[in-house]
Amino acid sequence: MRPRIDPAAYTPFHEALYDLRVRDAMTENPITLSTEATMRKAQSVMRENRISGIPIVENGKPVGIVSIQDVIEALVWNDICAPVRKWMSCQVSTVLDNLPLIQAVNDFQKHGYGRLPVVNEQGDLVGILTSGDVTQAVMFRLNEEAKKAEQREARRVLSALHEGQVTGADIVQVQVTAMDLDSAGTFANQVKKALKKRGVDPDFVRRAAIAAYEAEVNIILHSMGGLIEAMVDDNQITIIAQDTGPGIPNVPEAMKEGYSTANEVVRSLGFGAGMGLPNMHRCSDEFSIDAPASGTTVRMTIRYGKTAVADKPANPAELQGVPS
Amino acid sequence: MTMAEIAVVIEAKAVLPNDTATIQGVYCSDMLSDVLGNAEEDYLWITVQNHRNIVAVAETRDLPVILIAAGRPVLDDTQEQARNLGVAIYSTPLTVYEAAGRLYEAGLGRSQS
């Protein structure tokens, strides 16, 4: 089907709808019933699973769909013990699993369906798709894209600096080795020097140094090694810490004060207080973290230009919240 | 209080001295991030940690002096690092609690009334 969106009006949202396939968004292994199940059974399955429609299947192929409306009809006619084949909608519109998601969106719009059974090339039912599934899949994709764009931007800025396209900025760069605790603080110390050299207010120097130190120690203690970089100009410092894994399975948990995965040895040295990420967050005006298994990237900006004081929340406790 | 005055109160020995450092208050902790997050500049840091990483923490947080309590030895590479980064180190046979208690009694870090 031809998409009905003006190509001039394409947004990342539309791109996601064309890029994603129906099978990326659908719920797999949907709950189904046979044509001989009773409407009472359909009603109890809907209630137990909090769903509002059930595909009816014969030999793996969808032959109908029963919705809450059908159940209500059956109740009104005092016919709740009848088999579903009597009350189901037989005109089953399905959607192929390998079509772009936009196809399903158009079907939802055109026919007002609440859900579409998803079939494969052989016509077997492989999933079910609701408009909620579509929204969720697109939002997830947009979020991923936003994170990627942020990383690309960080890399672009850094490489521009490396190539000398931006003048008047200093670069501090330290390669960090896993478990090399003897080197902890090397980066923070260099950051401090670079800021002092520019005559930055000591309060901001300290905040940057703490953020730098914690990021550095996190790479040493919790990763397989990585690179930590800072770019310093007269208005702000941006610190980007990138490691090569293994990521953080639960970032909101890791952001909580007191949460730590450090081992006993490391804790006995006074590391692993569970305050590293909260400290970084508190010290930064901008803080972002992305932690897939392929590696964690933390990006922090501290502004000390003329606007710096106004930008910083007066109460650091306000920053204790966990970023989404 | 100057570090010289403090040393008398808590029977501290200067390992790497900075007797003229003016100390505004005290923070006691053995967790490094806790110190980074909660100590304030020009505070005396009292700890039983004696490995070299404490020096970078003090330097990062602008703590001019580390007091290593409970008679714990000041390791060689800790001293070397402290010399490099310009952080003073004192040591006392008193426990963290005793040292902090005496300094509190002496009025250090209490709000002026």
Interface residues (C-beta under 8 A of the other chain):
Chain A: L181 D182 A184 G185 A188 N189 K192 P202 R206 A209 I210 A212 Y213 E214 V217 L269 G270 F271 G272 A273 G274 M275 G276 P278 N279 R282
Chain B: D30 M31 L32 S33 D34 L36 G37 E41 T47 Q49 H51 R52 N53 I54 V55 A56 V57 E59 T60 R61 D62 D77 L85
